[in-house]
Amino acid sequence: MAVGSHARATKVVKTGEANQELLAMIARLRNSISAMPLAPPAKAALEEDIVNLDSAVADKDTPPDRVDDILRSIVGKLKMVGVLMSDAVIIAEPLKKIAGLFGVQCPW
């Protein structure tokens, strides 16, 4: 249910195929971040968000807002360490795909 002039309601139905795609995108995101020349504390903070994203995908009742919050956290942390999403295609692509599968906007 959505209330308000700019509200929108979404329902995410995760089929087996969509779930596999989500898991593949999370693995790709994790690998891309691992390959980046970031300080260990930054990588650890990002890994925490990726673990949360894994948990959110595993739970069939996860609301899209929860995934949106996690994606925003990832992008915010990347920006804090100087990574521009426009320059980080290897990270931007899986983030966009995950956002799209959950029906949320890209956080940048």
N, C-alpha and C positions, 0 to 999 in steps of 0.2 A: 504494500500500500504506500502510495506517495501522496503527500499533502503539501500544497503550496504551488505558486505559479512556476517555479523552476525545479520542482521536485521530479524525480523519476523513480519508478519502481523497477527493480530487476529481479529476475529469478535465474539462478545459474543451475543448469542441469548438467552434472558431470557424468558423461558416459565413459565407458572404459577407454574409448579412443581418445577422448578429450583429456582424461586423466593421464594417460600415457604421454600425451603431448605436453601437458603441464610438467610432468616429472622430467621429461627431456629438456624442456626450457630451463627448469631449475638447475639441472645438472650442467647445462651449457653456461648459465649465469655463474654458477659456482666455479667452473673451470676458467672462465674469463677473468673473474676477480682474482683467482689464484695466480694467473699468469701476469697480472699487473704489478708494476714495481711500487707497491704500497708498503708502508711501514707495518710490521707485525701487529701492533695494536689496532690499526685501521682494518686490516684483514680479519682480525678476530671479531671486531664489532660488526663487520659486514656478514661474517659467517653466522653470527647470532641471528641476524635478520633472515638469513637463508634457511636456517633451522626452523625458525618460526613460520616461514613460508611453506616449508615441507609439511609441517604440522597442519597448517591451514588447508593445504591441498588434500591431505589425508582425511580430514574431517569433512564428511559430505554435507554437514550443516553450517559450514563456515559462511558467514555473510560476506558479500562483496566488500563492504566497508572495512572489514578486517584485513583483507588482502590489499586494499587501497592504502591503508595505514602502513602496512609493511613495505609496500613498494615506495611510498613517500619517504619512509625512513632510510631505505637503501639509497635512493637518489640524494637525499639530504646529506648522508654521510659521504657519499662520493663527491658531492660539491664541496664539503668541508675540507677534503684533502686535495682539492684542486682539479678534480676530474670533470670535464665538460661533457655533458651527455651528447652534444652534437659531434664531439670528436671521438666518442667511445661507442662506435657502432657495434662492437662485439658484445657490449653490455646493453645498449639501447634496444637491440632487436629482441632478445628474450624478454626484457621487461615489457615491451610493447605487446608481445604475444600473450604473456601472462595476464596483463591488464585487459586485453581484448577478450580472453577466454572467461574472465570473471565479470565482464561488462562494466569495467571502470575505466576512467580516463587515464591516459598516460600522465604520470606525475611531474612532467616537465614541459 
